[in-house]
Amino acid sequence: MHTKTINYLICILPLLWGGCDLLESHPYDAHVTGETDINRKNTALIEERLAGKDTVRFAFITDTQRWYDETRLAVRHINARGDIDFVLHGGDQSDFGVTKEFLWMRDILNGLEMPYVCVIGNHDCLGTGKDVFRSVYGDTNFGFTAGGVRFICLNTNALEYDYSEPIPDFGFITAQQERMQADSLQRCVVLMHAAPESDVFNNNVAAVFGHYLRELPGLLFCLHGHTHALSVTDLFADGILYYQCPNIKKRMYLLFTVNEEGYAYEVVEF
């Protein structure tokens, strides 16, 4: 064997035998380490802790992608209040759908002293992000009950699915309506990332979506993110308000208090 070939093999063999740790994983490998199935576990906690309560208070944050420092500050601020029952995240934890983006953000959010749940955002759908989201958080449509209020959490990022799934899923919304009737629930809140009339919503069915929401018993309001702005809009002129929280870079979150008399909200700056 040629001397140069022998020298090359002497150099490369240690890497082949024990050098796996030197190789970087692919950013879209969808290899999830650490906690998974967070939404299922945390909705169970919320339902357990708030069963029978007539007042619930929750914080709403959204669009935290890339802004890790601001998200840490939000977690500290929310924890320091001592009066918040749970936290809703409106999606876009990642910017590029990279696996580590989800894991970094999950580990920051796990610093919350109360349960939190997350819906999927359009940026979360990029690359292998859909698979990572499902692994870390679970189904992209889900619901839970807190203090007699049903929270209906939806995937509304139709553009990212190319009509491969029904988005929004009217069958799921109908099932939630039936669940509310079976459980004698008279109030609900809808959480989504992208609101009707936004660029990633399937606006061919926007009016139908509005009709389905109006059929929900006692819909109090809707929550969404996506355009990084603070807004309160009556999108369908039907009295149902859509509250949009700014991206976390603006160092704001929304605080809602819901009781038997209705609800109140405020914009909290930190």
C-alpha positions, 0 to 999 in steps of 0.5 A: 500500500502506498505510504501516503495512503497508510498515513491517511488511514492512520489519521482518519481511523480515530475519527471513524472509531470515536469521532461521532461527537465531532459531527454536528447533527443536521438542523432539520434532523427532527431528533428531539431530546428532553421533554415531549407531549407538553400540551397534553400534560399541561392541559391535564394540570390546568384542568385539575388545578382550575376545576370548580374555580369561577375566576381564571387568569392567564397570560398570552404571549406569541411570536417568540422566534429568535427573541430568547432574551426577551422570552426569558424576561417575560417568563420572569415577569409572569412568574413574579406576579404570582396571580397567573393560572396558566400561559397561552403561546400563540405560535412561532417559537421557531423562525426556520423550523430548526429542531434546536429552536424548538428545544431552546424555546421549550427549555425557556418556557419550562421556566414558567411556574405555571402550566403553559400550552402552545399552538403551532405558527406558520414559521413552526411549519418550515422544514421538519418543524411540523414533526418537531412541534408534534413531538414536543407539544402534540396535536396541532388542534386541541382543547381543554377546560379551565374554570368552566371555560373551554379553550379551543386551540386551532391550527390556522396555518393553511398556506404551510400545508398545501391543502394536505390537511383540513385547515382550519379543521371544521370537523374539530371545531364541531367536535368541540361544540359537541363536547361543550354541550355534553359537558354543559359548558356555556363559555369558550375562548378560541386560540390560533396563530393566524387570524382570518384575512391574514396571508397564511389563512385559507381565506376562501373559507374565512366566512365559513370559519366565522360562521362556525365560531358563531355557533360555539356556545358563549364565545367570549373572544379569539386570540391570535398572533402572526403580524407582530402588532397589538390590535383588537378587531371585530373581524366579521362585524359580529361582536366577536373580538380578535385580540392580537398580541405583539411579538415578544420583542416588543416586551408585551403580553396580554393578561386576561381575567375571566369570571362569571360576569365576563372578562377583562384584559390589559396590555402588560409591558415588561 
